[in-house]
Amino acid sequence: MNFTPLPSQGRGWGLGLYFTQLRTAIERSHAIAKFQGNDNSFVLDITLAERAYCNF
């Protein structure tokens, strides 16, 4: 599988920021699921979009 690399830490990004944003998105998905009845699969499995829509 090919994954897009994260921006380098020298540009103000790092894995800490990435994982913080991912954790926030997962928590938001769980909060919405309480009302909607299901979680957002694309948030919970970050490889889902590539596996579903990209040709290998």
Protein Blocks (a to p, Z undefined) as FASTA:
>chain_A
ZZdddddfknopafklmmmmmmmmmmmmmmmmmmnopacfklmmmklmmmmmpcZZ
